[in-house]
Amino acid sequence: MKKTLKSLFLFFCCASLFMSGCGKKAEDKTDANDNKAQIEETDNTSDFYKKITEGNERPIAVMIDNDNSSAWPQSGLDEAYKVYEIIVEGGATRFMALFKNSDCEKIGPVRSSRHYFLDYVLENDATYVHYGWSPKAANDISALGINKINGVLGGDGNIFWRERKYSGDWHSAYTSIEKIKTMAKEKGYRDTTDEKITGINKEFAEISGDSAKSITLPYSGMYKVYYTYDEEIKAYKRKMNSTEHKSADGTYYTATNIIIQYAKNFPLGDGSPRQDVSTVGSGDGFFITGGKCVSITWQKTSRAAKTVYKTADGNEVMLNPGTTWINIINPATKAVIE
C-alpha cells in the first residue's frame, strides 16, 4: 500500500511538472509571436532606404547636361539617389547623377566628362557613363582605370539615341539603365560592389538647426540655383534661374537632403576656359534637410577616398531617405540661406 501511494505521488508530481512545462512553452511561443508582430507594426523603414542600402549592385554614374536652357528639361534626375552639381566652363554647371537598383528608361541629355567629376565616380565605385570628354578627363580616366562607357567611341554609342529637338546636337543624346547595363556586361565590367552605402536614416529624422526654407546658390553671374522647402513632402523644390526645375513629363525635381560643399574652382591653365576644382582637401559647408540647416566640414584625403561630411559635434552627417543633391560651389560665392 505504501509502495502504491508513493508511486501515485510520484506520478502526480511528474504530471504536474509536465503540464507546467507545456504551459510555459506555449506562453513563450505566444510572447515571441506578439513581440514579432509588434516589431513588424513599428518597422517604418523607408522603401528608399531598402532600395539604396540593400544588395550589392554597383552604382551607375551618368553625366547630364545643364549648359543652358537648351538642355532643359532633363530626364531621369528624379530617379537618382544622389546628384552632384559642379561648375564647368562658361559659368554653367553640369550634373552627375548616381543610380542603384533603378530601371530608369530615359536619362539625359548625356554630356561630356570633366576630370574633377572622376573623384566622385571613384568614391562611389561607379560605372561611368558620358558622351565625350575633355583632354584631361580622357587622360585621367585611362590613368585611373575607370570603367567608362563613352558615347563618342565606336560600339559605346550604340546605347544612346538622339532626340534632335535642340539647336545644338550636343544636347540630344539619351540612354537608359537597361542599355547601360547591357554595354557594361559586354565590356566585362563588374556589376557588383563591396562598397556599402551608409549614412542614411531608416526613416525621416528632424535635425536641430537654423531655419532653411529658402536657399540661393549663385554659381556665377549667369546661373543661380534656388531651393524652396515644401512642408507637405518634406523636400526642397529646385529652380534654375527663373525656371522651375522639372522633368520632361512635368515632375518637379526635389532634394530631400542638400549638401553645400565649398571648394575653390579656378582656370585649368591649359589655354581653354575649362576649370579645375579643389575636390581633394577640406573645407566648410552646410547640411540642409527638413527645413533646417547646420554647419558642416568636409574632408577628402585622395581622389578615390570618400568625402566625409561632419557636423560641429564631430559626428558624420546622417542623410534622410530621399534624393541628395551635393552642390559644390566656390567659397567666394556665398550661399544665402533663409
C-alpha positions in Angstrom: 0.0 0.0 0.0 2.8 2.4 0.9 4.5 1.5 -2.3 1.3 2.2 -4.3 0.8 5.6 -2.6 4.4 6.5 -3.3 4.0 5.6 -6.9 0.9 7.7 -7.2 2.6 10.6 -5.6 5.5 10.5 -8.0 3.1 10.2 -11.0 1.1 13.3 -10.0 4.3 15.3 -9.4 5.7 14.4 -12.8 2.4 15.1 -14.5 2.3 18.5 -12.7 5.8 19.4 -13.8 5.0 18.3 -17.4 1.8 20.4 -17.6 3.7 23.3 -16.1 6.4 23.0 -18.7 3.9 22.8 -21.6 2.2 25.9 -20.3 5.5 27.8 -20.2 6.5 26.7 -23.7 3.1 27.8 -25.1 3.4 31.1 -23.2 6.9 31.7 -24.5 5.8 31.0 -28.1 2.8 33.4 -27.7 5.1 36.1 -26.3 7.6 35.6 -29.2 4.7 35.9 -31.8 3.4 39.0 -30.0 6.9 40.6 -30.0 7.4 39.7 -33.7 4.0 41.3 -34.5 4.9 44.4 -32.5 8.3 44.8 -34.3 6.6 44.4 -37.7 4.0 47.0 -36.8 6.6 49.6 -35.7 9.0 49.0 -38.6 8.9 52.3 -40.5 12.0 51.6 -42.6 11.5 53.6 -45.8 11.5 51.9 -49.3 14.2 54.3 -50.3 16.5 53.1 -47.5 15.9 49.4 -48.5 16.4 50.2 -52.2 19.7 52.0 -51.7 21.4 50.2 -48.8 20.4 46.6 -49.5 22.1 44.4 -52.1 25.5 44.8 -53.7 24.5 46.2 -57.1 27.2 48.6 -58.4 26.1 52.2 -58.8 26.0 53.9 -62.3 27.1 57.5 -62.7 25.8 59.5 -65.7 26.9 62.9 -66.8 23.9 65.1 -67.6 23.9 68.4 -69.5 23.0 71.7 -67.9 24.8 74.2 -70.1 21.8 76.4 -70.6 18.1 76.3 -71.2 18.7 74.3 -74.4 19.5 71.3 -72.2 16.2 71.6 -70.4 14.1 69.7 -69.5 16.4 66.9 -68.3 15.2 63.3 -67.8 16.0 60.8 -65.1 17.2 63.0 -62.2 14.2 62.2 -60.1 15.3 58.5 -60.1 18.8 59.2 -59.0 19.7 58.7 -55.3 22.4 61.3 -55.4 23.3 64.2 -57.8 26.5 66.2 -57.9 26.3 69.7 -59.3 29.6 71.4 -60.1 30.6 74.4 -62.3 32.1 74.0 -65.7 33.5 76.5 -68.2 31.3 79.5 -69.1 29.7 79.7 -65.7 27.2 76.9 -66.2 27.1 73.7 -64.2 26.9 70.0 -65.0 25.2 67.2 -63.2 26.5 63.7 -62.3 23.6 61.5 -61.3 24.0 58.2 -59.4 21.6 55.3 -59.8 21.3 52.0 -58.0 18.6 49.3 -58.2 16.9 51.5 -60.8 15.2 50.7 -64.2 15.1 54.3 -65.4 14.0 54.3 -69.0 15.3 57.7 -70.1 18.4 59.6 -68.8 19.8 62.7 -70.4 20.8 64.7 -72.2 24.1 62.9 -71.6 27.1 65.2 -71.8 30.9 65.0 -71.7 33.2 64.3 -68.8 35.3 66.8 -66.8 38.2 65.4 -64.8 37.1 66.6 -61.3 33.8 64.6 -61.5 36.0 61.4 -61.7 36.9 61.9 -58.0 33.2 61.2 -57.2 33.0 58.3 -59.6 35.8 56.7 -57.7 34.5 57.3 -54.2 31.2 55.8 -55.2 32.8 52.9 -57.1 30.5 53.5 -60.0 30.4 52.6 -63.7 30.8 55.9 -65.5 28.6 57.0 -68.5 29.4 60.1 -70.5 29.2 61.5 -74.1 32.7 62.8 -74.9 35.4 64.2 -72.6 37.9 67.0 -72.1 41.5 66.1 -72.8 42.4 66.0 -69.1 39.3 63.8 -68.4 40.4 61.4 -71.2 43.9 61.1 -69.7 42.7 60.7 -66.2 40.0 58.1 -67.0 42.7 56.0 -68.5 45.3 56.6 -65.8 42.7 55.9 -63.0 41.4 52.8 -64.6 37.8 54.0 -64.5 35.2 51.7 -66.1 33.7 54.0 -68.7 31.0 54.0 -71.4 31.7 56.9 -73.8 29.1 57.7 -76.4 31.7 59.0 -78.9 33.6 55.7 -79.0 32.7 53.0 -81.5 30.3 50.5 -80.0 29.7 52.5 -76.9 27.5 54.8 -78.9 25.0 52.0 -79.5 23.4 52.5 -76.1 22.4 56.1 -76.9 19.6 57.5 -79.0 19.1 61.0 -80.3 16.2 63.4 -79.9 17.0 66.2 -82.3 14.7 68.8 -80.8 17.5 71.2 -79.7 19.6 73.7 -81.7 22.9 72.0 -80.7 23.5 68.4 -81.3 25.4 68.0 -78.0 22.1 68.5 -76.2 20.3 65.5 -77.7 21.8 62.1 -76.5 19.8 59.9 -74.2 20.2 56.4 -72.7 18.6 54.1 -70.2 19.7 51.9 -67.3 18.9 48.8 -69.2 21.1 49.8 -72.1 23.9 50.9 -69.8 23.9 47.5 -68.0 23.9 45.7 -71.3 27.0 47.6 -72.5 28.7 47.2 -69.1 28.3 43.5 -69.4 29.7 43.4 -72.9 32.7 45.3 -71.7 33.2 42.8 -68.8 32.7 45.4 -66.0 31.8 44.4 -62.5 28.1 44.7 -61.8 28.6 44.4 -58.0 30.5 46.3 -55.4 31.9 45.6 -52.0 31.3 49.3 -51.0 28.2 49.6 -48.8 26.1 52.8 -48.9 25.9 54.0 -45.4 24.9 57.2 -43.5 21.2 57.1 -44.3 18.4 57.1 -41.7 15.9 54.3 -42.0 13.1 56.8 -41.6 12.9 60.6 -41.8 14.5 62.3 -38.8 14.3 66.0 -37.9 17.5 67.9 -37.2 18.1 70.8 -34.8 19.4 73.8 -36.6 18.7 77.2 -38.1 15.7 77.8 -40.4 16.4 76.9 -44.0 13.2 77.3 -46.0 14.8 79.2 -48.9 18.3 78.7 -50.4 20.0 80.6 -53.1 23.3 79.4 -54.7 24.9 81.9 -57.0 27.2 79.7 -59.1 28.0 82.5 -61.5 26.7 85.8 -62.8 24.7 83.8 -65.4 23.4 81.0 -63.3 21.8 80.6 -59.9 20.1 77.7 -58.2 17.1 78.1 -55.8 15.6 75.7 -53.4 12.3 76.2 -51.7 11.1 73.9 -48.9 7.8 72.1 -49.2 6.5 71.1 -45.8 4.0 68.6 -47.2 6.6 66.4 -49.0 9.5 67.3 -46.6 11.7 68.1 -49.6 13.1 71.1 -51.5 11.8 72.1 -54.9 14.5 73.3 -57.3 14.6 76.3 -59.6 17.3 77.3 -62.0 17.5 81.0 -62.7 13.8 81.8 -63.3 12.8 78.3 -64.4 11.2 75.7 -62.2 13.4 72.6 -62.5 11.1 69.9 -63.8 11.5 66.7 -65.8 10.2 66.3 -69.4 6.9 64.9 -68.0 6.5 67.8 -65.6 7.7 66.2 -62.4 9.3 68.6 -60.0 13.0 67.8 -59.2 13.4 67.8 -55.5 16.0 67.3 -52.9 15.3 65.6 -49.5 18.9 66.5 -48.5 21.1 69.3 -49.7 24.8 69.4 -49.0 26.6 72.7 -49.9 30.3 72.0 -50.2 32.6 75.0 -50.5 35.5 74.1 -52.8 37.5 76.6 -54.9 37.3 76.5 -58.7 39.9 78.2 -60.9 41.1 78.1 -64.6 42.7 74.8 -65.5 45.5 76.6 -67.3 45.5 74.6 -70.5 44.7 77.6 -72.7 41.0 76.8 -72.6 38.2 78.2 -70.4 37.9 74.8 -68.6 38.0 74.7 -64.8 39.8 72.8 -62.1 38.1 72.2 -58.7 39.8 71.6 -55.3 37.9 68.3 -54.6 40.8 66.9 -52.5 41.4 68.6 -49.2 39.0 70.0 -46.7 36.6 72.9 -46.2 33.3 74.1 -44.9 29.7 73.8 -45.9 26.1 73.2 -44.8 23.8 70.2 -44.4 20.1 71.1 -45.1 17.1 68.8 -44.6 13.6 69.2 -43.2 13.6 73.0 -43.3 16.7 73.2 -41.1 20.4 73.6 -41.7 23.6 73.0 -39.8 27.2 74.0 -40.5 29.5 71.1 -41.5 33.0 70.4 -42.5 34.2 68.1 -45.3 37.4 66.2 -45.9 38.6 64.1 -48.8 42.2 62.7 -48.5 42.7 61.4 -52.0 40.8 61.3 -55.4 39.5 57.8 -54.6 38.8 58.4 -50.9 35.2 59.1 -49.7 34.3 62.7 -48.9 33.5 62.7 -45.2 30.9 65.3 -44.0 30.8 66.0 -40.3 28.7 68.3 -38.1 30.2 70.5 -35.4 30.0 67.7 -32.8 32.3 65.6 -34.9 29.6 63.1 -36.0 29.2 62.2 -39.6 26.1 63.6 -41.4 23.2 61.2 -41.5 21.0 61.7 -44.6 17.3 61.4 -44.6 15.8 58.8 -47.1 15.4 60.6 -50.4 17.5 62.2 -53.2 20.6 64.1 -52.0 21.9 67.0 -54.1 25.6 67.9 -53.5 26.2 71.4 -54.6 29.9 72.1 -54.9 30.4 75.8 -55.1 33.2 78.4 -54.7 33.5 79.8 -51.2 33.8 83.2 -52.7 30.2 82.8 -53.9 28.3 82.6 -50.6 25.0 80.7 -50.3 22.0 82.6 -49.0 20.0 80.5 -46.5 16.8 81.9 -45.0 
